């Protein structure tokens, strides 16, 4: 499957990014109470308005005409919080935790005192686990973005403080569709595998020479993991 990285110098003048959820409504026969339940299949959608200069328009026309999948960045919506404090400060507050031979403490789970080891350690459905966090800290906050694998990005919908083992749990939208890549999380330059929708290649040009595009994209749920 063809995959194209969105040109970094072409940015929208207006944008809409959101997670579209699928829901089902159920009405109770006796009480008429309506319950709403989420169904699988939530996906990212994007709508972009672009004013492209001639050279940019040529490249954008070629990208849109090629079909395939576009690795689209979430313009201006990268993580604003970043990583929380590591175990370093926690060790300083709690006092020496080294062995008698002055070697660093190692808990056997990949953490050594003084190292910045915040990383993705697992995840399933709408849950993600981060390890190496400072106990009691929240490494990611609601609204932060995280890329869990190539072409898959998520928004943090809730986050719990890390426990005494330095493990913090987060909930995500849309849910994970593949096992997350273990290791340091990607919090900036997150890109989503999306396909154009509608009449995306229709760009109108007006003087001074500038081509206007109104593009719609939806997440490609069949995107393979690299």
C-alpha angles and dihedrals in degrees: 000000000000115000125187127192111226111249108260093218095057110082130169124249088211130020143177120196121175144147111247111211125199115226137182124209122215124189119202111236096223104034101025088225110159120221123191121208128185117238128205117270106069110161143176119260127190136189118192134186111201133186105199129191116227096267091045091047092055092054093044092049090052092048094050093044093052093067118201123098129325120211095220122193120220096243112224093352102097121131112295096186104049123185121339125230116300128224090278096088092039091057091050092052096046095047132236115350099169127116123258090263090060094249117139122265114259119191093199092246098090098276123121121180113262096021125115099231106156105149145148107268101173148326145185134189106331097345129092128184123210121194133197094045125144108261111259094016127115107223094189128029134207110288096027118129126228132182110216098182137354109302095005123102132167141191119234108242098177137359134195126209115261116265126233090279091058095251119138125188125212134181120224142202126238096028124248114275096186137021109284120247107257119232137051110358122245105234102161132048089024111176130197126210103238137165126215118254132196124006093333098158095058105107121170119211124208133172127300084053105264127131121220122211131186105193132184124198135181129194115266102233092189094057108136122231111251 
